[in-house]
Amino acid sequence: MTKMTGSEVVAQALTEYGVEYIAGIPGHGNWALVDAFLQDDCKVKFIQVMHEQSAIHMADGYYRASGKPMAATTSVGPGATNTVIGLATAYADSTSVFYINGSPSTHMKGHGVMQEIERQQENAFPRIMEEVTKRSYSAIRVEEVPFIMHRMFNTMTTGRPGPVHMELPMDLQCEVADVDIHDLTKRIPIGVSHPDPKAITCAVELLLSAERPVIVAGGGAITANASHALTKLAERVGAAVSFTWNGKGAINEEHELCVGAIGQTGTSSGNEITAGADVVISVGCRFTDWSASSYAKGVTFSFPPAKLIHIDMDPHEIGKNYPTEVGIVADAKVTLEAIMERITDLQSINALKKHQPFLVNVQTAKDKWEAMLAPRRDSTESPFTSQHPLKILREVLDRDGIVTAGSGNTQGAVKQTFPVYQPRTHLTSGSFSPMGWAYPAALGAKLACPDQQVVAILGDGDFMMCAPEMGGAVMHNIPVVAMVQNNSGYMSIRGGQRKFMGRHVGSEFNTDGGNGEPYTADITKMAKSFGMHAVRVTESKNLRAALEEALALGKPALIEVITSRDAAGPFASGWWDFPSPAYYEKEQEAYAEMRAKEQHMYPP
């Protein structure tokens, strides 16, 4: 037993459990906690951020890039509630984040101390956390903090990953007790979940019966490190591979069997081939509306007549949105390997021969997509299209370079236009999709992978929600490049308003708030004021050199890319269920037609 304060228990446990960084902002509610990270035996480095939401996004990006958790901390009240968006993002996308905040002392709880929420419950903040974390813990004695620490790591790193939270009252941060840090290796399970052999038999039989098999890679395929097994299975039977937002990177996009992204902003080839499949193997995919084109039959999926082999760690997801022929609750990598092992060499040869006509159609669909994409991607017009800067960035970025994609047009354009070649090199918030995520997530990714180039790609509206984090990047010398596509507004929103309402409001940045001259902050000058290298690029001939210089500097940098407001964003090759007001008659018939195709409520 060793005498430690509650704060020292946290700092020492994080050190012993292999956590390298904790991000956050100190306040009166957690200054005793962060002080413990200055103790000689603590090896966890404190990273100061400018906004608490960014601390969670940074830890989120760290996990996505490395598969290892990072910690975050805040004070009470406003600092704590600022984390809700970040935690909801990690929860929706199933990423592990360790978050700890201070709370009122145990003898002060419920008295309305400064920054306490107590009108309906004493210190009600944990109630908020319950809905955006995998589990929320509240300590009441120093002696139980070691127990909570190992339970948090067990919870966030096993099964379906997710963020976890602990409140540590201010008095427990300072009080001392005789405690031991629990050995984590003796508190978490060994190995992964294996599939039922009967399910594997059924899956193999169904897969070998297919004429047009497609494997759909979701984020779970990357979390399970299943990319190699997924690719080998596709090669063994001649299956096409498509992917969701978070599944991008599960297969090398140069691979001949890769047909691209699916969903509302998927590729035309990805949607066409997947919708035409007769057997679909879903690997760690939740079938969200954006990935499934709002469940409109024949747009992205066709269940039935297609039959679904659904692989997921979480039984809650099996059969949730589509009927499942074979549901397998197990680790994705192990499951794919088990399927592959059951396919003989002769069966593989026969399957590849049988699927040759299908693979010809796959290549034809990919050629059609290339012809559609090329004019926007290759355009050198000024201001830029959404796609052209991505082409140049791909040409200068290392093959293992990491990109984080912000929400809006940039997110969809990156999904469609920017090929990646290995897992964990494309990071985006595919489910909760908040603005302000991409830049701090890129900082976290760079902390996790210091030897890889990291670029955050985001619009100006997105960037303005996290611009202060340039200060953190400079203070800690985290050499991330931000490529900001500045089009003076929320242009993806404007595009949606114009389509579904026939007009727009609040989505352009204008000097009079209406339809006057475009307004924009001087983002390049702002970045320079933070001490960053920054360049404003308006012409294609200057873009390559600017990006190469920024990547070579080895310090924080920003490239402001002036993008046309009216440049087309990503192609809407799928469908998104978004109704128009009854008084806007133009879209009513088209909406009713597509709505009638939706299968999630009334499947045949």
ABEGO torsion letter per residue (X at the ends): XBBBBAAAAAAAAAAAAGBABBBEBBBAAAAAAAAAAABAABABBBBBBABAAAAAAAAAAAAAAAGBBBBBBBBBEAAAAAAAAAAAAAAAAGBBBBBBBBBBBAAABGAGBBGBBAAABBGAAAAAAAAABABBBBBABAAAAAAAAAAAAAAAABEBBBBBBBBBBAAAAABBBBBBBBBAAAABBBEBBBBBAAAAAAAAAAAAABABBBBBBBAAAAAAGAAAAAAAAAAAAGBBBBBBAAABGABBAABAABAEBBEAABBAAAAAAAAABABBBBBGBAGBAAAAGGGBBGAABBOOABBBBBBBABAAABGAABBBABBBBBBAAAAAAAAAAABBAAAAAAAAAAAAAAAAAAAAAAAAAAAAAAAAAABABOBBBAAAAAAAAAAABBAABBBBBBBEAAAAAAAAABBBABBGABBBBAAAGBBGAAAAAAAAAAAABAABBBBBBBBAAAAAAAAAAAAAAAAAGBBBBBBBBBAGEBAAAAAAAAAAAGBBBGABBBAAGBABBBBBBBAAAAAAAAGBBBBBBABAAAAAAAAAAAAAAGBBBBBBBBBBAABBBBBBABBBBBBBBAABAAAAAAAAAAAAABAAABBX
